[in-house]
Amino acid sequence: MSRFVLYNAPQSTCSQRVRYALHAKGMAFEEHKLDLFSGDQLKPEYLAINPNGVVPALMDDGQPVLDSAVILEYLEDIAPDVSPLRPTTPVEVAEMRAMMRFIDEVPTPAIRTPSYNLAFLPHFQAMSDEAFQALCDSKPLRREFLMRMGKTGFSEADMAEAMGRLRRGIERMSLWLKESGGPWLMGAQLSLVDIAVMPVIVRMDDINLGHVWDDHPEIGDWLDRIRDTTPFAQTYYHGALLTEKYPHLAEIRAAKAI
Ligand SMILES: N[C@@H](CCC(=O)N[C@@H](CS)C(=O)NCC(=O)O)C(=O)O
């Protein structure tokens, strides 16, 4: 059995961060794919690993390490010299962590709203009110989020708020690229900041929200650049994009490309 076991889901943005970092650092791992719509993340055996009932969870020799941003830092802590993804001076590390906090406060939670409205909602619409409420109640981390969505989806106001946050995320990335001189968000080296925000940008592009950076071509260039890295293809295997699972999103995307 491998030292590292990753409990995750192909399309989960938080899982994609961790898959990318593991591949970038050349760490072999055993992957367990959970079906989030069948409730694998809420089964007692998984809750014993992660009481928050979300993916990812990384097991290191049987010891659970939880939360994608924590896991990214953990991988650096245990293998700082293998393909480093963190700067070395305390000031730069503090700067990197502040950037990651911004990502986790602003764009990362915001991407869930359009993802649910545009892709995941049908999974809930056929449920009875009682079954839906029971599902909400069973989620340690996402109870209120799901209740706010309800069976009819997030309101226009919620969508507008999420789009505003995503826009602010794009503007901040653009500023970081300008300040650091690129090509990565902290300058010459790809870092945990790039990995932390990557799934949000890939998801925006996937669900046809790439127009948000029409006025910021440097974001499109950054996306092309990270797509060209070797760990990207290993992370985004078939089934990791929503357009690969939800045909209606692929149709919208194809229509826009004409
Ligand atoms: N802060 C946590 C959030 C994890 C999270 O929200 N995971 C989502 C997938 S990206 C999940 O497992 N959702 C399952 C659910 O809502 O039931 C992390 O970064 O690991």
The ligand as a MOL file (V3000), in Angstrom:
LIG
                    3D

  0  0  0     0  0            999 V3000
M  V30 BEGIN CTAB
M  V30 COUNTS 20 19 0 0 0
M  V30 BEGIN ATOM
M  V30 1 N -12.0870 23.9830 2.9410 0
M  V30 2 C -12.2390 22.6550 2.4530 0
M  V30 3 C -13.5140 22.6050 1.6060 0
M  V30 4 C -13.7290 21.2310 0.9910 0
M  V30 5 C -14.9970 21.1700 0.1460 0
M  V30 6 O -15.8750 22.0270 0.2000 0
M  V30 7 N -15.0930 20.1110 -0.6410 0
M  V30 8 C -16.2460 19.9320 -1.5240 0
M  V30 9 C -15.7790 19.6050 -2.9370 0
M  V30 10 S -14.7650 20.8740 -3.6210 0
M  V30 11 C -17.0740 18.7530 -1.0310 0
M  V30 12 O -16.5290 17.7560 -0.6040 0
M  V30 13 N -18.3970 18.8660 -1.0900 0
M  V30 14 C -19.2520 17.8010 -0.6980 0
M  V30 15 C -20.5400 18.2590 -0.1020 0
M  V30 16 O -20.8360 19.4630 -0.1240 0
M  V30 17 O -21.2780 17.4020 0.3960 0
M  V30 18 C -11.0120 22.2580 1.6230 0
M  V30 19 O -10.4500 23.1440 0.9700 0
M  V30 20 O -10.6050 21.0860 1.6490 0
M  V30 END ATOM
M  V30 BEGIN BOND
M  V30 1 1 1 2
M  V30 2 1 2 3
M  V30 3 1 2 18
M  V30 4 1 3 4
M  V30 5 1 4 5
M  V30 6 2 5 6
M  V30 7 1 5 7
M  V30 8 1 7 8
M  V30 9 1 8 9
M  V30 10 1 8 11
M  V30 11 1 9 10
M  V30 12 2 11 12
M  V30 13 1 11 13
M  V30 14 1 13 14
M  V30 15 1 14 15
M  V30 16 2 15 16
M  V30 17 1 15 17
M  V30 18 2 18 19
M  V30 19 1 18 20
M  V30 END BOND
M  V30 END CTAB
M  END
